[in-house]
Amino acid sequence: MPNPARAAGVAAHESAEHLLRRLEWTVLRRLDGLLQGNWRTLMRGSGLDLADLREYQLHDDVRHIDWNVTARMQTPHVRVFTEDREMTAWFLLDLSPSVDFGSGARPKRQVSAEFVAVLARLLTRRGNRVGALLYGAGVEKMIPARASRQHVLHLLHAMQQVQPAVATKKEAARACQSSAGGTKLSELLLAAADTIRRRSTLFVVSDFISEPGWEKPLGQLALRHDVVAVRLTDPLELELPDLGLLTLRDAETGEQLLVGTHDARFRQRFAALAAQRETALREALARAGVDALELSTDDDLAQAIVRFADLRRQRARLAAGGGMPAHLRKTA
């Protein structure tokens, strides 16, 4: 299903400079008008100055519990700190072969690059720093956090350099036998825990098509950092149309399978399994205590970021004792 050749073509035809300039003229200009005052609720830094005390809420950092006040009040209370003006954000980028899939004009890899470009420029324009960990066949590169447009270009160029290794049939067979051919997202998350010491905002940009075992490291990261899971999806991963006989290829291992999509029962089973996976993934992210932003290959990037900013603003109000509007409860 994935099309590495098309992905490589996209990367080759649009340089990092051209991609960033295009997004500055299109998406960033729209966001400047759409976000307005919501910007501060989209990203929150950490501070040292005590601003308030309040009752403990689910997903609060347990390190901020004030034990003296808790003992006096007989209810857990946490310290609330004044936010720093400057913050540091890290992009944990899954660039494994499965992100090269896309049923429309853009593969997931392109959506990932555009998201990183827009968020990184939004942050660095305000003096914040951004860094990245890149995962391909393994954790391949660490880019230290810095704040400049040139640094964003360097980050985008590094993303384009991480190209997927196309598995041969022999490699696929070996991978299946050893169960070592798939993405191990846990390796990226554990590397982030070892590398990023200062409290930061982390964006885990992945399709989360990975071997099991990433849930626990993700939850541990969320205890220390503000973590956002950016899920890359494609409509064809949820529902197959009737296209007749198709050869499906596992992008992670290279294994191929001939299927008949003309069979309605096959398409129903495919949709049911996809829905089951979606439910399990959303529950795993909720248990880890992270916010989730879903980015589809047919999504409008600016509108997706605005929706996410709105959700973060409502969450902040909820944590402060307010309520969540009905139209956002399903996506919270």
Protein Blocks (a to p, Z undefined) as FASTA:
>chain_A
ZZfklmmmmmmmmcfklmmmmmmmmmmmmmmmmnmmmmmmmpccddfbdfbdcdddehia
fklpcfklmmmnopacdddddddfbdcddddddfbfklmgcfblbdfklmmmmmmmmmmm
mmmmnopacdddddfkbcfbdcdddddfklmmmmmmmmmmmccddddfklmmmmmmnopm
bccfklmmmmmmmmmmbgcddddddehiacehilmmmmmmmmmmccdddddddfklmocc
debjaddddfknopacdddfklmklmmmmmmmmmmmmmmmmmmmmmnopacddddfkbcf
klmmmmmmmmmmmmmmmmnopacdfklmmmZZ
